[in-house]
Amino acid sequence: MGDVNEKFEELRKKGQIEFITFHQSYSYEDFVEGYRPERDKNGQLSYDVKDGRFKEICARALESVMPNKKDRLKIVKGKHKNKEFIGMYNPITKKVIIDGIGYAPSTAASVVIKKEFGYERSINGRDWWKINLGDGEEKSINEFDFESKDPEETIFAEYLKMPKKERMKLFEDLDESKKFVLIIDEINRANISKVFGELITLIEKNKRLGAEEELPAQLPCSGETFGVPKNLYIIGTMNSTDKSIALVDMALRRRFKFERMDPKYHLNTCKRQNLNQDLELPEFKSEMASDILFELNKRIVALKDEDHQIGHSYLMKQEDIGIKDAIRDEILPLLEEYFYNDWKALAAILGADSIETISINQWEAAEDDGKFNKTNEKSHGYRLNREKATNNILGFANGQATEK
């Protein structure tokens, strides 16, 4: 368990893993972006657009695959008398992009662009790019005075100005340092449509940035262009037993692969294929705990269903001495909730001697003064004897449980 926690903490500090929990009040503003109040130095209140957790990790994921800053697209401004053009220069392909068209140099270029985006004349003085100034007039690029700067754009806008083939190449053969994970705990507890908004489409595999059919969107608050990169993996967890909340939104269900997580009775060292290394996963500290959980769940499945099985986390960290407390104080209350007022089922699981019959005095209100007086009549009810039920469950480990 230590290896897993250490790895998680290492990646969290690097910004490659985010863990969030959905709840009924979680909103689009928390997840993507929204207006947040802020006070300046003078105490004046203002509302600015702030990025949410999802938008932040999407930006980090995209940033990780983009070229280094010095190799990024740069704004090119060219001037010739009263004419000018504005384009983008891509240092990787050595092309100036104007209105989406790339202009590449001839073999003998008249301008040499250095790594730091400097300009100098070539020896032969031949033309390089021809820039159309309108009205049929063209000038070679060496007749312009240049200035350049980094674009004042988001990483998403900068990415989308790159040629599509180059964009798709960015996501090929990624190592672990360029893979990001967002874990959403209790994903079905929030209003999914409200939280994801228009981005519900963007998380589809074929709509991700870097996919063949990549689809960006314009965010409503900031007006920025936004997309979900291919190298961001979204993992949602939910408890299918929790019927007090709505089932997961069908629109979200179609966009996720669902994997059932049944209780594990023997958790051992697991080989991680991608890293080619062993990581210690949680193990039961007591064989007795594993045997108890297996027998208990076998009975629950027979009387209820697989969704109501007891998870391994209740017992896997317990030494023999702590198992009894976990059963009495955590597992038994859960079983009473699962089988509320179903004493036959509880007797079948825990043993008939764990169910006690109790007598309950009947009371009635007096007509004259309204006071409650005890009558001679009694009703009968049932309650769970937790001590006996606990001992019966402990008996599952050696086959000594009370039979029904």
Secondary structure, 3 states (H helix, E strand, C coil): CHHHHHHHHHHHHCCCEEEEECCCCCCHHHHCEEEEEEECCCCCEEEEEEECHHHHHHHHHHHHHCCCHHHCCEEEEEEECCEEEEEEEECCCCEEEECCEEECCCCCCCEEECCCCCEEECCCCCCCCEEEEECCEEEEHHHCEEEEECCCCCHHHHHHCCCHHHHHHCCCCCCHHHCEEEEEECHHHCCHHHHHHHHHCCCCHHHCECCCCCCCEECCCCCCEECCECCEEEEECCCCCCCCCCCCCHHHHCCCCCCCCCCCCCCCCEEECCCCEEECCCCCCCHHHHHHHHHHHHHHHHHCCHHHCCCHHHCCCCCHHHHHHHHHHHHHHHHHHHCCCCHHHHHHHHCHHHEEEEEEEEEEECCCCCCEEEEEEEEEEEEECHHHHHHHHHHHHHCCCCCC
